[in-house]
Amino acid sequence: EEMENILGNKIAAIQTVSSIISSIESQEALKLLFRVNGRDIGPPMYPSYINYNGVYGQFDPLEIHKRDNCLACGDIEGEENVQIVVPFDANIEYIFKAMKIIGYNLESEFWMITNPMTKKFYWNPYVPSLKEPNLKLKADLKINSNTIISLTPIGKAKENSEIKKYNVIITYM
């Protein structure tokens, strides 16, 4: 009775919602781990997405479908989605090194680097002012972690490449 007087008719706090969501995530992780080891302790949650409705104080399931034109889960012809991990002091040149490490041998002389959101040019080998391989991604270009950049072929690479664009997610280590 004292607890009712203290709480009254209040909406769940952020901590409560976060606790519930993390417990659901933990439970789903355990189900999958047990399943990998040959023991089924229950089916994974379906649909796998839920939304907390703060107005009504309830969780609602969300049906989410893949879209062909989605950058994360779609399959756009001529585009590759890749993620590279770079050090905090990485420069433009390191983008091409990282692409080579993950199996894409791109010559910097034939690829342009832009930000698809702001349309800003970071690297263009045909423009002297945009051909500075030692510019730091974070300090000079203000590229934050999880920023998407685009590598687009130009010149000889445009003629010979089946790929029209690489969507590259930059992550700092």
N, C-alpha and C positions, 0 to 999 in steps of 0.2 A: 504494500500500500504506500509506503514511503517512497519507493522507487517511482511509482506512478505519479506522485505529486512532483517529484524532481523532474522527470522526463516530460510529463504533460503530453501534449499532442504535437510532437516535434518530428521533423523529417530526419531520416538517417544521416549521420555525419559522413563526411568524406572518408574517414578512417573505417567506418563500418562497411561502406560499399567496397572500399579497397580490400578489406579483409575477406569479404565474401568472394570477390573476384579472384583473389590470389588462392583461396582455398579450392575454388572450382578448377583453377589452372593446375594446382598440385594434384588434385584428384585425377584429372585427365592425364597428366604426366605419368602417374602411377599406373593407371589402366594400360597405357601404351607400353610402359616398361615391363609390366607383368606379361603382356601379350607377346612381346619380343622374346621373353624367356619361356614361352609355351604355356602360360597359365592365363586363362581368361577370367577376369574379375568383373566383367561388365563391358557393354558396348561403349565406344566413344560417344560423346555428346553429339546429338544431331538435332537441329542444325548446330554447327560448331561455333556460331557467333551469337552472343547475347548483348542486349543493351539495357542499361539501367534507366528506368523512367522515374526521375526524381519527383515528378508531380504526383504520381500514384504510388510511388515507393515499391515498384515491382520490376522484376527482370523480364524482358520480352525476348523471345528467340528471333533471330534475323536470318532469313534465307538470302544468301549471297551467291551470285552466279558469276562465273568467269566471263569477262568481255574480251572479244578478240582484239580490240584496239587498246586494251589496258597495258600500260608500261610494265607493270609488275607480273601479271599472270597471263597476258595475252600473247599472241604469236603474230607479230606484224611482219609481213614478207619484206625481206631486205634489211631488217633491223635486228641487231643483237643487243640484248641487255646483259651487261656484265658489272661485276663489282670488284673494285681493286682496293687494297689496303696499302696506305702510304704512310711514311713517317711524318711527324708534325712539321719538319723542315723541308719537305719534298718540294721540288720545283717542276716546271712544265716538262722538262726532259724526263723526269721520273715517271710521268704518266705513260710514256712510250716504253720505258723499261718494264713497268708493271704489266702493261698489256702483253709484252713479249713473254714475261714470266708465266702468265696464264694461257699462253698458246696463240696469241695474236701478234704476228710479226708485222708491225706497221712502221713504215718509214716516215719519220717526222716531216720530210720534205713534201709528202703527198697527202697530208691529213690536216684538216682545220679543226680547232677546238673552240666550241661556243657554249654558252649557257642557254638552254632552250627556253627557260622561263624569262630571262631578262634580255635575251638576244645579244648579249655582250660577247665580243670576240676576245678570246684569250690567246689564241695562236693561229697565225696565218702565215705560212712560209713565203707567200708572194708579197707581203706587205712588211717592209723593214721594221716599222715601229711595233709590229705584232709578232716579231720573230726573235724573241728574247727567251732562250731556253732556261735561263737561270732565275727567272721570276719565281718567287716562293708562292705556292698555292694559297697558304693561309695568310701570311703576312702581307704580301703584295697584292694578290688577286682577291683576297677576302672570300675564298672558297671554304665553306664550313664542312664538317663531317656530314655525310648523307646527302650532299649536294649532287645533283645529276648534271653531268656535262655531256655534250654530244661531240663525237669525233666523226667528221664527214669527209669522205674522200674528195680530193681535187686533182686536177691534171691527169697524169697517167693512171693513178689509182682509181679515179672515177670511171675511166674507160674499162679497166681490167677487173674491178672488184664487183662481186655479186652483192656485197653489203653496201647499202646506201647510207647507213648510219649506225654507229655504236652508241648506245645510251649507257654511260658509265657512271656508276654510283661511287663517289669518292668517300672512303672511310679512313679516318686516321687511327694509327695504332698507338 
